[in-house]
Amino acid sequence: MESDMAPVVPAGFTEEQWHEFLEVGFVALPGALAKQETAQLLEAAREVSAAMDMNTKRYRVSNAVTRHQAFSRLIDGAKHIGYAYDLYGDQLRLVQSELFVRPPGGRFNAWHFDGPRATPFQVYSPMVPLKIKVGYWLTELGAPGCGNLVHLPGSHRDLGHRAVLGNSSQPGEQSLICPPGTITLMNSDIWHRVEPNNSRHDRVNLFLSYSPSWIQAYDEHDPEWAAGLPREQRIILRTYRETKHYMRPPVSDLPLFRQRPPTPEPHWDKNEECHKIWRQTEYERYMGRRKSGDPS
């Protein structure tokens, strides 16, 4: 069966990164991309933005993974997919992908958090976020005022956090300062905004957002296009025609990845209803270690 060939999941959260992600809501990984990888993605971003005349008409391209092969390869990009899988396991789903080109003097936005506003994700899942936002930063953010992403550390942990209106600075805020090739992991429940770009250069980055498969996606993908992708990418897009598969994926889509050693694979009898076999996520195992006091 196709699922017998599932690869081992790439590396994800370390113990220290788990603590930072859960407490602060934001993890930066400078140097995650090699210079050549960053240059290739930036070139692809330039090609897409030039074709769409973004400097005069828009600053964001939705469904970015369909716009360029370099972006589609990031659906299950080894530099970040392990982190998303650690949260959502075999029901991981890409729900949104965006290319941003923010020119000098261009648009910026006000304080907000991602996801539903009337009844936030936090109401149902106050600990683990129902959406993780992965950022690929392709241009220099050497100082504030360059279109930087700004966040309020820990604001995702306070469901009663007062709404922050406008774009003004807030006590305790942190502006992302990073070199090209940085990857960021953000809890989408955290309050964040974008500064004006007062530099002389475009700010270029990609966002890829992941959720459990049963969360409604922002982007829709052509099933025929997705069918031509590698197995893991096709599964992560979840272009199912049957609604039940979002909650109970078909047997051929399980497991999405095999566990990292030394975590053993659970018993997997192909004659059983595989969607009923509980394979713990790495988040569950991390919380189990915390409760038991085991740091390993």
Beta strands, then each sheet from edge to edge (+ up, - down):
strand 1: 26-29
strand 2: 60-62
strand 3: 92-102
strand 4: 109-112
strand 5: 132-137
strand 6: 149-151
strand 7: 174-175
strand 8: 182-187
strand 9: 192-194
strand 10: 203-212
sheet 1: 1+ 8- 5+ 10- 3+ 2-
sheet 2: 4+ 9- 6+ 7-
end
